Amino acid sequence: MIVFGAVVFGVVLGAAVFALRQHNRMFPKGWDRTGWEPRSTGGWFVTKFTWLSGGRG
């Protein structure tokens, strides 16, 4: 059971690190300057969703 818990913890930790890296890659420092667009296929949608949600998402 302890091994299973360690595996689950590792997966959750890995997913969190992956999500943070993806966020930093898509929204680099200063991304909210006027005229900046995310580097991705769905960049327009992500930008609009972030704007509608009232922050950096």
N, CA, C and O atoms as a Tripos MOL2 file, in Angstrom:
@<TRIPOS>MOLECULE
protein
  228   227    57     0     0
PROTEIN
NO_CHARGES

@<TRIPOS>ATOM
      1 N           0.8250   -1.2000    0.0000 N.3       1 MET1
      2 CA          0.0000    0.0000    0.0000 C.3       1 MET1
      3 C           0.8670    1.2620    0.0000 C.2       1 MET1
      4 O           0.5290    2.2570   -0.6410 O.2       1 MET1
      5 N           1.9830    1.2100    0.7220 N.am      2 ILE2
      6 CA          2.8790    2.3690    0.7650 C.3       2 ILE2
      7 C           3.4830    2.6200   -0.6120 C.2       2 ILE2
      8 O           3.6500    3.7690   -1.0200 O.2       2 ILE2
      9 N           3.8060    1.5530   -1.3230 N.am      3 VAL3
     10 CA          4.3730    1.6980   -2.6650 C.3       3 VAL3
     11 C           3.3460    2.3470   -3.5890 C.2       3 VAL3
     12 O           3.6920    3.2250   -4.3800 O.2       3 VAL3
     13 N           2.0900    1.9220   -3.4950 N.am      4 PHE4
     14 CA          1.0310    2.5050   -4.3240 C.3       4 PHE4
     15 C           0.8770    3.9980   -4.0310 C.2       4 PHE4
     16 O           0.7430    4.8040   -4.9520 O.2       4 PHE4
     17 N           0.8980    4.3620   -2.7480 N.am      5 GLY5
     18 CA          0.8040    5.7710   -2.3630 C.3       5 GLY5
     19 C           1.9720    6.5810   -2.8990 C.2       5 GLY5
     20 O           1.7950    7.7190   -3.3350 O.2       5 GLY5
     21 N           3.1590    6.0020   -2.8700 N.am      6 ALA6
     22 CA          4.3380    6.6970   -3.3910 C.3       6 ALA6
     23 C           4.2260    6.9010   -4.8980 C.2       6 ALA6
     24 O           4.6190    7.9450   -5.4190 O.2       6 ALA6
     25 N           3.6900    5.9020   -5.5930 N.am      7 VAL7
     26 CA          3.5080    6.0240   -7.0440 C.3       7 VAL7
     27 C           2.4860    7.1090   -7.3560 C.2       7 VAL7
     28 O           2.7100    7.9340   -8.2410 O.2       7 VAL7
     29 N           1.3670    7.1160   -6.6370 N.am      8 VAL8
     30 CA          0.3360    8.1370   -6.8540 C.3       8 VAL8
     31 C           0.9070    9.5230   -6.5680 C.2       8 VAL8
     32 O           0.6760   10.4600   -7.3320 O.2       8 VAL8
     33 N           1.6480    9.6540   -5.4760 N.am      9 PHE9
     34 CA          2.2620   10.9370   -5.1350 C.3       9 PHE9
     35 C           3.2240   11.3930   -6.2310 C.2       9 PHE9
     36 O           3.2450   12.5700   -6.5910 O.2       9 PHE9
     37 N           4.0120   10.4700   -6.7560 N.am     10 GLY10
     38 CA          4.9440   10.7970   -7.8350 C.3      10 GLY10
     39 C           4.2300   11.2460   -9.0960 C.2      10 GLY10
     40 O           4.6740   12.1750   -9.7710 O.2      10 GLY10
     41 N           3.1230   10.5870   -9.4140 N.am     11 VAL11
     42 CA          2.3550   10.9710  -10.6040 C.3      11 VAL11
     43 C           1.7550   12.3630  -10.4230 C.2      11 VAL11
     44 O           1.8070   13.1830  -11.3390 O.2      11 VAL11
     45 N           1.1910   12.6350   -9.2550 N.am     12 VAL12
     46 CA          0.6060   13.9560   -8.9890 C.3      12 VAL12
     47 C           1.6830   15.0340   -9.0330 C.2      12 VAL12
     48 O           1.4750   16.0950   -9.6220 O.2      12 VAL12
     49 N           2.8160   14.7730   -8.4220 N.am     13 LEU13
     50 CA          3.9140   15.7400   -8.4290 C.3      13 LEU13
     51 C           4.4240   15.9760   -9.8500 C.2      13 LEU13
     52 O           4.6820   17.1150  -10.2390 O.2      13 LEU13
     53 N           4.5680   14.9030  -10.6190 N.am     14 GLY14
     54 CA          5.0050   15.0350  -12.0100 C.3      14 GLY14
     55 C           4.0160   15.8250  -12.8480 C.2      14 GLY14
     56 O           4.4170   16.6380  -13.6810 O.2      14 GLY14
     57 N           2.7200   15.5930  -12.6330 N.am     15 ALA15
     58 CA          1.6930   16.3350  -13.3780 C.3      15 ALA15
     59 C           1.7330   17.8190  -13.0240 C.2      15 ALA15
     60 O           1.5550   18.6720  -13.8940 O.2      15 ALA15
     61 N           1.9660   18.1270  -11.7500 N.am     16 ALA16
     62 CA          2.0420   19.5280  -11.3330 C.3      16 ALA16
     63 C           3.2460   20.2270  -11.9660 C.2      16 ALA16
     64 O           3.1270   21.3570  -12.4410 O.2      16 ALA16
     65 N           4.3880   19.5700  -11.9730 N.am     17 VAL17
     66 CA          5.5860   20.1500  -12.5900 C.3      17 VAL17
     67 C           5.3690   20.3390  -14.0850 C.2      17 VAL17
     68 O           5.7420   21.3720  -14.6420 O.2      17 VAL17
     69 N           4.7690   19.3480  -14.7370 N.am     18 PHE18
     70 CA          4.4850   19.4470  -16.1660 C.3      18 PHE18
     71 C           3.5510   20.6230  -16.4540 C.2      18 PHE18
     72 O           3.7810   21.3790  -17.3980 O.2      18 PHE18
     73 N           2.4990   20.7810  -15.6450 N.am     19 ALA19
     74 CA          1.5420   21.8690  -15.8530 C.3      19 ALA19
     75 C           2.2130   23.2300  -15.6670 C.2      19 ALA19
     76 O           1.9550   24.1560  -16.4360 O.2      19 ALA19
     77 N           3.0660   23.3560  -14.6620 N.am     20 LEU20
     78 CA          3.7620   24.6270  -14.4440 C.3      20 LEU20
     79 C           4.7010   24.9530  -15.6010 C.2      20 LEU20
     80 O           4.7870   26.1050  -16.0270 O.2      20 LEU20
     81 N           5.4000   23.9480  -16.1070 N.am     21 ARG21
     82 CA          6.3090   24.1840  -17.2370 C.3      21 ARG21
     83 C           5.5290   24.5830  -18.4790 C.2      21 ARG21
     84 O           5.9490   25.4790  -19.2120 O.2      21 ARG21
     85 N           4.3960   23.9270  -18.7260 N.am     22 GLN22
     86 CA          3.5740   24.2780  -19.8820 C.3      22 GLN22
     87 C           3.0520   25.7050  -19.7450 C.2      22 GLN22
     88 O           3.0430   26.4610  -20.7160 O.2      22 GLN22
     89 N           2.6200   26.0740  -18.5420 N.am     23 HIS23
     90 CA          2.1010   27.4220  -18.3150 C.3      23 HIS23
     91 C           3.1890   28.4610  -18.5450 C.2      23 HIS23
     92 O           2.9440   29.4850  -19.1820 O.2      23 HIS23
     93 N           4.3880   28.2040  -18.0320 N.am     24 ASN24
     94 CA          5.4870   29.1530  -18.2150 C.3      24 ASN24
     95 C           5.9150   29.2490  -19.6720 C.2      24 ASN24
     96 O           6.3580   30.3080  -20.1170 O.2      24 ASN24
     97 N           5.7900   28.1610  -20.4160 N.am     25 ARG25
     98 CA          6.1430   28.1800  -21.8290 C.3      25 ARG25
     99 C           5.0940   28.9520  -22.6300 C.2      25 ARG25
    100 O           5.4350   29.6950  -23.5500 O.2      25 ARG25
    101 N           3.8300   28.7770  -22.2830 N.am     26 MET26
    102 CA          2.7690   29.4390  -23.0350 C.3      26 MET26
    103 C           2.6100   30.9030  -22.6200 C.2      26 MET26
    104 O           2.2750   31.7520  -23.4460 O.2      26 MET26
    105 N           2.8500   31.1960  -21.3370 N.am     27 PHE27
    106 CA          2.7070   32.5540  -20.8280 C.3      27 PHE27
    107 C           4.0220   33.0120  -20.2090 C.2      27 PHE27
    108 O           4.1480   33.0290  -18.9850 O.2      27 PHE27
    109 N           5.0080   33.3860  -21.0320 N.am     28 PRO28
    110 CA          6.2780   33.8550  -20.4710 C.3      28 PRO28
    111 C           6.1070   35.1850  -19.7450 C.2      28 PRO28
    112 O           5.0600   35.8250  -19.8430 O.2      28 PRO28
    113 N           7.1280   35.5870  -19.0260 N.am     29 LYS29
    114 CA          7.0760   36.8320  -18.2650 C.3      29 LYS29
    115 C           6.7270   37.9960  -19.1910 C.2      29 LYS29
    116 O           7.3180   38.1500  -20.2600 O.2      29 LYS29
    117 N           5.7760   38.7980  -18.7770 N.am     30 GLY30
    118 CA          5.3530   39.9380  -19.5720 C.3      30 GLY30
    119 C           4.3540   39.5960  -20.6570 C.2      30 GLY30
    120 O           4.1630   40.3880  -21.5810 O.2      30 GLY30
    121 N           3.7080   38.4370  -20.5750 N.am     31 TRP31
    122 CA          2.8020   38.0040  -21.6450 C.3      31 TRP31
    123 C           1.5900   38.9040  -21.7860 C.2      31 TRP31
    124 O           0.9910   38.9620  -22.8600 O.2      31 TRP31
    125 N           1.2140   39.6090  -20.7240 N.am     32 ASP32
    126 CA         -0.0100   40.3990  -20.7700 C.3      32 ASP32
    127 C           0.2020   41.8150  -21.3050 C.2      32 ASP32
    128 O          -0.6780   42.6660  -21.1790 O.2      32 ASP32
    129 N           1.3650   42.0650  -21.8980 N.am     33 ARG33
    130 CA          1.5660   43.3580  -22.5550 C.3      33 ARG33
    131 C           0.6570   43.4600  -23.7750 C.2      33 ARG33
    132 O           0.3010   42.4420  -24.3680 O.2      33 ARG33
    133 N           0.2870   44.6540  -24.1450 N.am     34 THR34
    134 CA         -0.5720   44.8710  -25.3030 C.3      34 THR34
    135 C           0.0770   44.3130  -26.5560 C.2      34 THR34
    136 O           1.2450   44.5820  -26.8340 O.2      34 THR34
    137 N          -0.6830   43.5380  -27.3070 N.am     35 GLY35
    138 CA         -0.2100   43.0020  -28.5670 C.3      35 GLY35
    139 C           0.4700   41.6580  -28.4760 C.2      35 GLY35
    140 O           0.8700   41.1060  -29.5010 O.2      35 GLY35
    141 N           0.6180   41.1060  -27.2720 N.am     36 TRP36
    142 CA          1.2790   39.8150  -27.1350 C.3      36 TRP36
    143 C           0.2770   38.7020  -27.3510 C.2      36 TRP36
    144 O          -0.8640   38.8000  -26.8980 O.2      36 TRP36
    145 N           0.6880   37.6330  -28.0440 N.am     37 GLU37
    146 CA         -0.1900   36.4890  -28.2780 C.3      37 GLU37
    147 C           0.5170   35.2070  -27.8620 C.2      37 GLU37
    148 O           1.7100   35.0490  -28.1240 O.2      37 GLU37
    149 N          -0.2070   34.2800  -27.2100 N.am     38 PRO38
    150 CA          0.4090   33.0130  -26.8040 C.3      38 PRO38
    151 C           0.9250   32.2240  -27.9910 C.2      38 PRO38
    152 O           0.3660   32.2900  -29.0850 O.2      38 PRO38
    153 N           2.0000   31.4720  -27.7650 N.am     39 ARG39
    154 CA          2.5870   30.6410  -28.8180 C.3      39 ARG39
    155 C           1.9350   29.2660  -28.8160 C.2      39 ARG39
    156 O           2.4990   28.3140  -28.2750 O.2      39 ARG39
    157 N           0.7780   29.1540  -29.4030 N.am     40 SER40
    158 CA          0.1290   27.8510  -29.5180 C.3      40 SER40
    159 C          -0.9880   27.9500  -30.5370 C.2      40 SER40
    160 O          -1.4060   29.0420  -30.9210 O.2      40 SER40
    161 N          -1.4640   26.7920  -30.9690 N.am     41 THR41
    162 CA         -2.5440   26.7620  -31.9500 C.3      41 THR41
    163 C          -3.8010   27.3940  -31.3820 C.2      41 THR41
    164 O          -4.4880   28.1400  -32.0790 O.2      41 THR41
    165 N          -4.1100   27.1060  -30.1240 N.am     42 GLY42
    166 CA         -5.3130   27.6510  -29.4970 C.3      42 GLY42
    167 C          -5.0430   28.9270  -28.7400 C.2      42 GLY42
    168 O          -5.7630   29.2440  -27.7940 O.2      42 GLY42
    169 N          -4.0190   29.6710  -29.1330 N.am     43 GLY43
    170 CA         -3.6260   30.8680  -28.4080 C.3      43 GLY43
    171 C          -4.7140   31.8980  -28.2600 C.2      43 GLY43
    172 O          -4.8800   32.4820  -27.1890 O.2      43 GLY43
    173 N          -5.4650   32.1300  -29.3290 N.am     44 TRP44
    174 CA         -6.5240   33.1300  -29.2680 C.3      44 TRP44
    175 C          -7.5570   32.7330  -28.2250 C.2      44 TRP44
    176 O          -7.9740   33.5550  -27.4100 O.2      44 TRP44
    177 N          -7.9730   31.4580  -28.2540 N.am     45 PHE45
    178 CA         -8.9760   30.9850  -27.3000 C.3      45 PHE45
    179 C          -8.4590   31.0800  -25.8690 C.2      45 PHE45
    180 O          -9.1800   31.5130  -24.9700 O.2      45 PHE45
    181 N          -7.2130   30.6760  -25.6650 N.am     46 VAL46
    182 CA         -6.6370   30.7200  -24.3170 C.3      46 VAL46
    183 C          -6.5890   32.1550  -23.8200 C.2      46 VAL46
    184 O          -6.9100   32.4190  -22.6610 O.2      46 VAL46
    185 N          -6.1930   33.0840  -24.6810 N.am     47 THR47
    186 CA         -6.1220   34.4880  -24.2910 C.3      47 THR47
    187 C          -7.4940   35.0090  -23.9100 C.2      47 THR47
    188 O          -7.6420   35.6750  -22.8850 O.2      47 THR47
    189 N          -8.5070   34.7130  -24.7270 N.am     48 LYS48
    190 CA         -9.8540   35.2020  -24.4420 C.3      48 LYS48
    191 C         -10.4010   34.5730  -23.1670 C.2      48 LYS48
    192 O         -11.0390   35.2580  -22.3680 O.2      48 LYS48
    193 N         -10.1600   33.2740  -22.9650 N.am     49 PHE49
    194 CA        -10.6480   32.6190  -21.7560 C.3      49 PHE49
    195 C          -9.9860   33.2300  -20.5250 C.2      49 PHE49
    196 O         -10.6470   33.4630  -19.5130 O.2      49 PHE49
    197 N          -8.6820   33.4880  -20.6090 N.am     50 THR50
    198 CA         -7.9710   34.0870  -19.4820 C.3      50 THR50
    199 C          -8.5090   35.4800  -19.2000 C.2      50 THR50
    200 O          -8.6810   35.8570  -18.0410 O.2      50 THR50
    201 N          -8.7750   36.2450  -20.2510 N.am     51 TRP51
    202 CA         -9.3220   37.5890  -20.0750 C.3      51 TRP51
    203 C         -10.6990   37.5240  -19.4360 C.2      51 TRP51
    204 O         -10.9970   38.2950  -18.5250 O.2      51 TRP51
    205 N         -11.5440   36.6060  -19.9070 N.am     52 LEU52
    206 CA        -12.8950   36.4860  -19.3600 C.3      52 LEU52
    207 C         -12.8770   36.0070  -17.9100 C.2      52 LEU52
    208 O         -13.7490   36.3730  -17.1220 O.2      52 LEU52
    209 N         -11.8870   35.1920  -17.5600 N.am     53 SER53
    210 CA        -11.8290   34.6860  -16.1880 C.3      53 SER53
    211 C         -11.2440   35.7280  -15.2330 C.2      53 SER53
    212 O         -11.2600   35.5320  -14.0180 O.2      53 SER53
    213 N         -10.7340   36.8210  -15.7700 N.am     54 GLY54
    214 CA        -10.2950   37.9290  -14.9340 C.3      54 GLY54
    215 C          -8.8680   37.8560  -14.4370 C.2      54 GLY54
    216 O          -8.5210   38.5280  -13.4650 O.2      54 GLY54
    217 N          -8.0280   37.0550  -15.0790 N.am     55 GLY55
    218 CA         -6.6490   37.0070  -14.6180 C.3      55 GLY55
    219 C          -5.7940   36.1010  -15.4570 C.2      55 GLY55
    220 O          -6.1050   35.8040  -16.6110 O.2      55 GLY55
    221 N          -4.7070   35.6670  -14.8550 N.am     56 ARG56
    222 CA         -3.7470   34.8470  -15.5820 C.3      56 ARG56
    223 C          -4.1530   33.3900  -15.6640 C.2      56 ARG56
    224 O          -3.4030   32.5830  -16.2140 O.2      56 ARG56
    225 N          -5.2950   33.0270  -15.1450 N.am     57 GLY57
    226 CA         -5.8040   31.6780  -15.3040 C.3      57 GLY57
    227 C          -5.3150   30.6780  -14.3050 C.2      57 GLY57
    228 O          -5.6960   29.5090  -14.3650 O.2      57 GLY57
@<TRIPOS>BOND
     1     1     2 1
     2     2     3 1
     3     3     4 2
     4     3     5 am
     5     5     6 1
     6     6     7 1
     7     7     8 2
     8     7     9 am
     9     9    10 1
    10    10    11 1
    11    11    12 2
    12    11    13 am
    13    13    14 1
    14    14    15 1
    15    15    16 2
    16    15    17 am
    17    17    18 1
    18    18    19 1
    19    19    20 2
    20    19    21 am
    21    21    22 1
    22    22    23 1
    23    23    24 2
    24    23    25 am
    25    25    26 1
    26    26    27 1
    27    27    28 2
    28    27    29 am
    29    29    30 1
    30    30    31 1
    31    31    32 2
    32    31    33 am
    33    33    34 1
    34    34    35 1
    35    35    36 2
    36    35    37 am
    37    37    38 1
    38    38    39 1
    39    39    40 2
    40    39    41 am
    41    41    42 1
    42    42    43 1
    43    43    44 2
    44    43    45 am
    45    45    46 1
    46    46    47 1
    47    47    48 2
    48    47    49 am
    49    49    50 1
    50    50    51 1
    51    51    52 2
    52    51    53 am
    53    53    54 1
    54    54    55 1
    55    55    56 2
    56    55    57 am
    57    57    58 1
    58    58    59 1
    59    59    60 2
    60    59    61 am
    61    61    62 1
    62    62    63 1
    63    63    64 2
    64    63    65 am
    65    65    66 1
    66    66    67 1
    67    67    68 2
    68    67    69 am
    69    69    70 1
    70    70    71 1
    71    71    72 2
    72    71    73 am
    73    73    74 1
    74    74    75 1
    75    75    76 2
    76    75    77 am
    77    77    78 1
    78    78    79 1
    79    79    80 2
    80    79    81 am
    81    81    82 1
    82    82    83 1
    83    83    84 2
    84    83    85 am
    85    85    86 1
    86    86    87 1
    87    87    88 2
    88    87    89 am
    89    89    90 1
    90    90    91 1
    91    91    92 2
    92    91    93 am
    93    93    94 1
    94    94    95 1
    95    95    96 2
    96    95    97 am
    97    97    98 1
    98    98    99 1
    99    99   100 2
   100    99   101 am
   101   101   102 1
   102   102   103 1
   103   103   104 2
   104   103   105 am
   105   105   106 1
   106   106   107 1
   107   107   108 2
   108   107   109 am
   109   109   110 1
   110   110   111 1
   111   111   112 2
   112   111   113 am
   113   113   114 1
   114   114   115 1
   115   115   116 2
   116   115   117 am
   117   117   118 1
   118   118   119 1
   119   119   120 2
   120   119   121 am
   121   121   122 1
   122   122   123 1
   123   123   124 2
   124   123   125 am
   125   125   126 1
   126   126   127 1
   127   127   128 2
   128   127   129 am
   129   129   130 1
   130   130   131 1
   131   131   132 2
   132   131   133 am
   133   133   134 1
   134   134   135 1
   135   135   136 2
   136   135   137 am
   137   137   138 1
   138   138   139 1
   139   139   140 2
   140   139   141 am
   141   141   142 1
   142   142   143 1
   143   143   144 2
   144   143   145 am
   145   145   146 1
   146   146   147 1
   147   147   148 2
   148   147   149 am
   149   149   150 1
   150   150   151 1
   151   151   152 2
   152   151   153 am
   153   153   154 1
   154   154   155 1
   155   155   156 2
   156   155   157 am
   157   157   158 1
   158   158   159 1
   159   159   160 2
   160   159   161 am
   161   161   162 1
   162   162   163 1
   163   163   164 2
   164   163   165 am
   165   165   166 1
   166   166   167 1
   167   167   168 2
   168   167   169 am
   169   169   170 1
   170   170   171 1
   171   171   172 2
   172   171   173 am
   173   173   174 1
   174   174   175 1
   175   175   176 2
   176   175   177 am
   177   177   178 1
   178   178   179 1
   179   179   180 2
   180   179   181 am
   181   181   182 1
   182   182   183 1
   183   183   184 2
   184   183   185 am
   185   185   186 1
   186   186   187 1
   187   187   188 2
   188   187   189 am
   189   189   190 1
   190   190   191 1
   191   191   192 2
   192   191   193 am
   193   193   194 1
   194   194   195 1
   195   195   196 2
   196   195   197 am
   197   197   198 1
   198   198   199 1
   199   199   200 2
   200   199   201 am
   201   201   202 1
   202   202   203 1
   203   203   204 2
   204   203   205 am
   205   205   206 1
   206   206   207 1
   207   207   208 2
   208   207   209 am
   209   209   210 1
   210   210   211 1
   211   211   212 2
   212   211   213 am
   213   213   214 1
   214   214   215 1
   215   215   216 2
   216   215   217 am
   217   217   218 1
   218   218   219 1
   219   219   220 2
   220   219   221 am
   221   221   222 1
   222   222   223 1
   223   223   224 2
   224   223   225 am
   225   225   226 1
   226   226   227 1
   227   227   228 2
@<TRIPOS>SUBSTRUCTURE
     1 MET1         2 RESIDUE 1 A MET
     2 ILE2         6 RESIDUE 1 A ILE
     3 VAL3        10 RESIDUE 1 A VAL
     4 PHE4        14 RESIDUE 1 A PHE
     5 GLY5        18 RESIDUE 1 A GLY
     6 ALA6        22 RESIDUE 1 A ALA
     7 VAL7        26 RESIDUE 1 A VAL
     8 VAL8        30 RESIDUE 1 A VAL
     9 PHE9        34 RESIDUE 1 A PHE
    10 GLY10       38 RESIDUE 1 A GLY
    11 VAL11       42 RESIDUE 1 A VAL
    12 VAL12       46 RESIDUE 1 A VAL
    13 LEU13       50 RESIDUE 1 A LEU
    14 GLY14       54 RESIDUE 1 A GLY
    15 ALA15       58 RESIDUE 1 A ALA
    16 ALA16       62 RESIDUE 1 A ALA
    17 VAL17       66 RESIDUE 1 A VAL
    18 PHE18       70 RESIDUE 1 A PHE
    19 ALA19       74 RESIDUE 1 A ALA
    20 LEU20       78 RESIDUE 1 A LEU
    21 ARG21       82 RESIDUE 1 A ARG
    22 GLN22       86 RESIDUE 1 A GLN
    23 HIS23       90 RESIDUE 1 A HIS
    24 ASN24       94 RESIDUE 1 A ASN
    25 ARG25       98 RESIDUE 1 A ARG
    26 MET26      102 RESIDUE 1 A MET
    27 PHE27      106 RESIDUE 1 A PHE
    28 PRO28      110 RESIDUE 1 A PRO
    29 LYS29      114 RESIDUE 1 A LYS
    30 GLY30      118 RESIDUE 1 A GLY
    31 TRP31      122 RESIDUE 1 A TRP
    32 ASP32      126 RESIDUE 1 A ASP
    33 ARG33      130 RESIDUE 1 A ARG
    34 THR34      134 RESIDUE 1 A THR
    35 GLY35      138 RESIDUE 1 A GLY
    36 TRP36      142 RESIDUE 1 A TRP
    37 GLU37      146 RESIDUE 1 A GLU
    38 PRO38      150 RESIDUE 1 A PRO
    39 ARG39      154 RESIDUE 1 A ARG
    40 SER40      158 RESIDUE 1 A SER
    41 THR41      162 RESIDUE 1 A THR
    42 GLY42      166 RESIDUE 1 A GLY
    43 GLY43      170 RESIDUE 1 A GLY
    44 TRP44      174 RESIDUE 1 A TRP
    45 PHE45      178 RESIDUE 1 A PHE
    46 VAL46      182 RESIDUE 1 A VAL
    47 THR47      186 RESIDUE 1 A THR
    48 LYS48      190 RESIDUE 1 A LYS
    49 PHE49      194 RESIDUE 1 A PHE
    50 THR50      198 RESIDUE 1 A THR
    51 TRP51      202 RESIDUE 1 A TRP
    52 LEU52      206 RESIDUE 1 A LEU
    53 SER53      210 RESIDUE 1 A SER
    54 GLY54      214 RESIDUE 1 A GLY
    55 GLY55      218 RESIDUE 1 A GLY
    56 ARG56      222 RESIDUE 1 A ARG
    57 GLY57      226 RESIDUE 1 A GLY
